[in-house]
Amino acid sequence: MADDNVSVAHSYNEACELLRSGFVKHVRLDWNVGSDEFFRIASDWCDAGAKIKRRDNGFVISVKGFPVPRQH
């Protein structure tokens, strides 16, 4: 995945907005993600088929076509 194909989120809410938009397939989590936020992201998105990978001292979440996960 090339860096120009990766959108950047600066918060959990921004990451969710980008992923729900349907236009973004890769989002770099560009904030100090705490363990609670990380597990919340994993629960909300990975259960629905997204993948989270560690990359360049951070995380990138990637989605394919799937229904929008439940939001709390």
PyMOL commands that set and color helices and strands:
alter all, ss='L'
color gray80, all
select helices_A, chain A and resi 3-5+12-20+35-48
alter helices_A, ss='H'
color red, helices_A
select strands_A, chain A and resi 7-9+26-29+51-55+58-62
alter strands_A, ss='S'
color yellow, strands_A
deselect
rebuild
show_as cartoon
